[in-house]
Amino acid sequence: MATRNRTEVTEFVLLGLASWPEMQPIIFGIVLAMYLVAVMGNALLVIVVLLDSKLQTPMYFLLSQLSFIDIFLTTITVPQMLVHMLPVNRTISFNCCIIQLFFFMTVGSMEGHLLAAMAYDRCAAICDPLRYSAIISHRLCLRITLTSWVVVSLNSLLYSVLVTRLTFCGNEVTHFFCDITPLLKLSCTRPVVNEMLIFTEGVAVVVSPFFFILGSYARIGVAIVRKHSVAVLHKALSTCSSHVMVVLLLYGSVIRMYLRPSSSYDLDQDHQIAIFYTVVTPMLNPLIYSLRNKEVKGALQRLFRKLCILGNFQPDSQANREW
C-alpha cells in the first residue's frame, strides 16, 4: 500500500457496474422499473396513512416514516446509477460524493431506528394491550423519530468528516454511488481509525436497534407462552410477520455489506447486495405491509373507491355547469 501514488482528488469516477457491460441495458430496464414501483408504492402508502382516519395511529405514523425513508434511500442512489449506465460523464465532484455518503448513511441508519421503534410499538400492543394507549402515543413516536434523526445525522457526519481526511491513491470508485467501503479501499494507507469506528461506534448506532428488536420479540414470545392464548398468538403473527420480514431484509444486507474488514471486499457480490438493499428492499416494503395488513388493504380500497366516485361524478358536474 505504501508504494501507491498519492494524488489530490477533486472528483471521483463512479465505475458503476463496469464488470457487467453486456448486461447493462437489461439491468437498466429492470432497475428503472423497480425504482418507479418503489417510489410509487411508498408514496401511495404515505398518502393513505395521511388521508385515512382509521390509520391515524402511532404504528402507522411510524410506517409512513419508513416509507418516506425508503423513497429517500432509493432516490439518493438509483437515479445516479441509471445515468452512469448511459454513455455520459461518470464523474462526481469530491464534495458531492461526501454529501451523498452523508445522506446515504443517515437514511440507511434511520431505517433501523424506525424498525426498532415499530418493534417497541408491537411489543407494547401484545404484552400490555390495556395500557397500550398510555404507553405509546403520537407525541412519543415523534420524539423517538426526531431523536433518531439527530443521532444518525451526527454519526454520519463523523464518518463523512473522517473520509475527507483520508489520502486517496486514485479516484475510480468501484461502485455506482459513494459508499464508505469503496472509498476506504482507495485510501493510500489502511484506514485503521475508520475501521475501528465501524466496529465500535458503528455497531452501537447501527446494530443496537437490531438487538433492541430481538429483545422486543423475546418479550413478545415470553408473553405468548405465559398467556397460553391462541388469540394472542394469532394477533402476534398477524401484526409482526410483516415487520419481521422487513427486519430480515434490511439487516441481512447491512451486516453482510459493512460489518467486516475492508480486506474481504468482493466487488461483484457487494454490487448485488447494494442493488438489493437500495432497490429491491424499498420496493418490497410497501408490498409486504399492504398485502399482509388488512387495515392497509382496507384503506387502499376506500381510497380507490373515493377516486372512482370522484371520477364518475366529475363529467356530470361539468355537464351541469355547461348546461
SVG drawing of the C-alpha trace seen along z (x, -y; Angstrom):
<svg xmlns="http://www.w3.org/2000/svg" viewBox="-78 -26 85 48">
<polyline fill="none" stroke="black" stroke-width="0.4" points="0.0,0.0 2.9,-2.4 4.1,-2.2 0.9,-3.6 1.0,-7.1 -0.8,-9.7 -3.0,-12.2 -5.1,-15.2 -8.5,-14.0 -11.0,-16.7 -13.5,-14.3 -14.3,-10.6 -15.2,-8.4 -18.1,-6.0 -17.4,-2.9 -20.8,-1.5 -21.5,1.9 -18.5,1.9 -17.9,5.6 -21.2,6.4 -21.0,4.4 -23.1,6.8 -25.9,6.9 -26.2,3.1 -29.1,2.5 -31.1,5.3 -30.1,4.1 -31.1,0.5 -34.6,1.5 -35.1,3.7 -33.7,1.2 -35.7,-1.6 -38.9,0.4 -38.2,1.4 -37.3,-2.2 -40.6,-3.5 -42.5,-0.8 -40.6,-1.6 -41.3,-5.3 -44.9,-5.0 -45.6,-2.2 -44.1,-4.0 -45.6,-7.3 -49.0,-5.7 -48.6,-4.2 -47.6,-7.6 -50.7,-9.2 -53.0,-6.5 -51.8,-6.9 -52.2,-10.7 -55.7,-10.6 -57.3,-7.7 -58.7,-8.5 -58.5,-4.8 -54.8,-4.8 -54.1,-7.8 -52.3,-5.7 -48.7,-5.6 -47.9,-2.4 -49.0,-3.7 -47.2,-7.0 -44.0,-5.0 -44.9,-3.0 -45.4,-6.2 -42.0,-7.4 -40.4,-4.1 -42.0,-4.6 -40.6,-8.2 -37.1,-6.8 -37.4,-4.2 -38.2,-6.9 -35.3,-9.0 -32.9,-6.0 -33.6,-4.8 -33.6,-8.3 -30.2,-9.1 -28.6,-6.3 -30.6,-4.8 -31.1,-7.8 -27.3,-8.4 -26.8,-4.7 -29.1,-4.8 -27.5,-7.9 -24.0,-6.4 -25.2,-3.4 -25.6,-5.7 -22.6,-6.8 -22.1,-10.1 -19.6,-11.5 -19.4,-9.3 -17.6,-11.7 -18.8,-13.2 -17.1,-16.0 -15.4,-15.3 -17.9,-17.5 -20.9,-15.9 -19.6,-12.5 -19.2,-13.3 -22.7,-14.8 -24.1,-11.6 -22.2,-9.5 -23.6,-11.5 -27.2,-11.3 -27.0,-7.6 -25.5,-6.7 -28.1,-8.9 -31.1,-7.5 -29.8,-3.9 -29.2,-4.1 -32.5,-5.8 -34.4,-2.9 -33.0,-0.6 -34.1,-3.0 -37.6,-3.2 -37.9,0.6 -36.8,0.6 -39.5,-1.9 -42.0,0.2 -40.9,3.3 -41.4,1.4 -44.9,0.5 -45.8,4.1 -44.3,5.2 -46.5,2.8 -49.6,3.8 -49.2,7.5 -47.6,7.6 -49.7,4.9 -52.7,4.2 -54.8,2.5 -52.1,-0.2 -51.1,-0.5 -52.6,-3.9 -50.9,-5.2 -47.5,-3.8 -47.5,-4.6 -48.6,-8.0 -48.1,-10.2 -46.0,-12.5 -43.7,-9.7 -43.3,-8.5 -42.5,-12.0 -39.9,-12.3 -38.3,-9.0 -38.2,-9.9 -36.6,-13.3 -34.1,-11.9 -33.1,-9.2 -32.6,-11.7 -30.2,-13.7 -28.3,-10.6 -27.9,-9.1 -27.1,-12.5 -24.2,-13.1 -23.0,-9.5 -22.9,-10.0 -21.3,-13.4 -18.5,-11.8 -17.8,-9.3 -18.1,-11.9 -15.5,-14.1 -13.1,-11.2 -13.4,-10.3 -12.4,-13.8 -9.2,-13.5 -8.1,-10.4 -5.3,-10.5 -6.5,-8.7 -4.4,-6.9 -6.7,-7.1 -10.2,-8.4 -12.0,-5.4 -14.8,-4.2 -15.8,-0.6 -19.4,-1.3 -22.5,-3.1 -22.6,-5.6 -20.3,-6.9 -20.3,-4.4 -18.0,-4.1 -16.4,-0.7 -15.2,-1.5 -13.9,-4.9 -11.9,-3.3 -10.4,-0.9 -9.0,-4.0 -7.0,-5.1 -3.3,-5.0 -2.9,-3.6 -5.1,-1.3 -7.8,-3.5 -7.5,-1.9 -9.4,-4.7 -12.3,-4.4 -12.5,-0.6 -12.3,-0.8 -15.2,-3.2 -17.3,-0.9 -16.8,2.0 -17.3,-0.1 -19.3,-3.3 -20.9,-2.0 -22.1,1.1 -23.5,-1.0 -25.5,-3.2 -26.4,-0.9 -26.7,2.6 -28.0,1.6 -31.5,1.2 -31.3,4.8 -30.6,6.1 -33.4,3.9 -35.7,5.6 -34.5,9.0 -35.2,8.1 -38.7,6.8 -39.6,10.1 -38.1,12.1 -40.5,10.3 -43.4,10.9 -42.5,14.7 -42.5,14.8 -45.9,13.1 -47.4,15.6 -46.1,18.5 -47.4,17.1 -50.9,16.3 -51.4,19.6 -53.9,17.9 -54.5,18.7 -55.9,15.3 -52.7,13.6 -50.6,15.9 -52.8,15.1 -52.5,11.3 -48.7,11.6 -48.4,13.4 -50.7,11.1 -49.1,7.9 -45.5,8.9 -44.9,11.1 -44.5,8.1 -42.2,6.3 -40.0,9.4 -39.7,9.9 -38.6,6.2 -36.1,6.5 -34.5,9.6 -34.3,7.9 -32.6,4.9 -30.1,6.3 -29.2,9.3 -27.9,6.8 -26.4,4.3 -24.4,6.9 -23.1,8.5 -22.0,5.2 -20.5,3.3 -19.6,5.3 -16.5,6.9 -12.9,5.8 -12.3,4.0 -9.8,6.7 -12.7,9.1 -14.4,6.7 -15.8,8.6 -16.8,6.3 -19.5,8.4 -21.0,9.7 -21.2,6.3 -22.8,4.8 -25.5,7.4 -26.1,6.8 -26.1,3.0 -28.7,3.3 -30.8,5.5 -30.5,3.0 -31.1,-0.2 -33.7,1.0 -35.3,4.3 -35.9,3.8 -37.6,0.3 -39.8,1.9 -40.8,4.9 -41.5,3.0 -44.8,1.4 -45.9,4.6 -45.2,6.6 -47.1,4.1 -50.0,3.7 -50.6,7.3 -50.3,8.7 -52.2,6.0 -56.0,5.9 -56.2,2.3 -53.9,1.0 -55.7,3.0 -59.0,1.7 -57.6,-1.9 -56.4,-1.4 -59.8,-0.1 -61.5,-3.1 -59.1,-5.5 -59.6,-3.9 -63.4,-3.8 -63.3,-7.6 -61.2,-8.2 -63.6,-6.2 -66.6,-8.1 -64.9,-11.4 -64.0,-10.3 -67.6,-9.1 -69.2,-12.3 -66.8,-14.8 -68.1,-14.6 -71.7,-15.0 -70.9,-18.0 -69.0,-19.5 -72.0,-18.9 -74.4,-20.6 -72.2,-23.6 -72.2,-23.9 -76.0,-23.5"/>
</svg>
